[in-house]
């Protein structure tokens, strides 16, 4: 019996105890640190899953104040392109805009616009701005073999000098009724581009997660397989903000070695995981981790605990990992098992700085995949990265099976569907609203204050009492479903 370490507690086993409060939920700050280098206004991360996070989800999460982690179940060039889509989506000023030569064909220009999802391209010769080509110039054209020079706008170009503020740029865009403002130096060399869309997005999403250049932040997952360092190199060139060394067992030699190699070669923050013990947390931090991801088996589509017989219930894991991480002032991330907004509050109170969400964000408009009808209800595909389908692509090494033939894989996850949820922004609004409500009940103005609040252990009867009971549910609320 001396080998039994104690009880394992998860979200339903605990409740935060209400305390005196002098604040309204709206007054609570949800600002937090993802790593020591990256501040977020919302403590939510979309998981690096191939049915959850590609560029569309990452863009939406960054605009809301969180961040998305692009999954790695794709060729490295595709993953790097997904990162670039996020970084190009909006900017205070686009520092290295895509350009073409006046001698290039209109067909090439259209191809570039389509692939980069842009509506106009500055035209340069030897670095100097000579014109600009937009969809408006091409609206009625049929001969796409002719050079860009024939149709580009080159007379009376509206430009602005380096140092132009966004407010000054907005005035110029409005005055001349244009959508793109090239920024040039004294020799008319193109230095950047400011667009009306970027200015409008800045007003619409004031809490957006952005880098020093005003671009949306985005992360990307890497592994420990043969292509790991090549993947890191491509993602680094794509200017990814943070890497996530994403494996099922972070307290292992392969992960520790890879983490040390990446930190030695590249100046980019690295989140490493997953672990569920103080020893695992400390080992990752000493190897260079800028944040540690906590969770083994709590996810709705994970079967690690029943297939392998290992794991630690999530709240117990968070308490243990937090105690180890706080000695080094390194944030931890609660990864998996969250099905209600109140569990976000509990995970953060247990010591997490952020929460990584899977099923809660799956099924939204921004998640990959098509909406399917089953009966009269709408659903979207959702699967674990340890599922057979995912492992046959690029995630075998996540479970230590990189050399195992596909027909002999031992999956640690399942495949299924989740209800269609609509725009992710609406889901996030409910989740953050629930978190703020919880902070209001315990009188915590910040996440640092939330870490100091007390928990009460509850019985199964207490758990049942906390859910709607004694009533025939006829309609789910936007933030609660009895099926979860």
Beta strands, then each sheet from edge to edge (+ up, - down):
strand 1: 14-16
strand 2: 32-33
strand 3: 39-40
strand 4: 44-46
strand 5: 67-70
strand 6: 99-100
strand 7: 120-125
strand 8: 128-134
strand 9: 159-161
strand 10: 180-184
strand 11: 190-195
strand 12: 219-222
strand 13: 242-246
strand 14: 269-275
strand 15: 291-294
strand 16: 331-335
strand 17: 354-357
strand 18: 372-374
strand 19: 377-383
strand 20: 415-419
strand 21: 455-457
sheet 1: 1+ 21-
sheet 2: 2+ 3-
sheet 3: 4+ 5+ 12+ 13+ 14+ 15+ 16+ 17+ 4+
sheet 4: 6+ 7+ 8-
sheet 5: 9+ 10+ 11-
sheet 6: 18+ 19- 20+
end
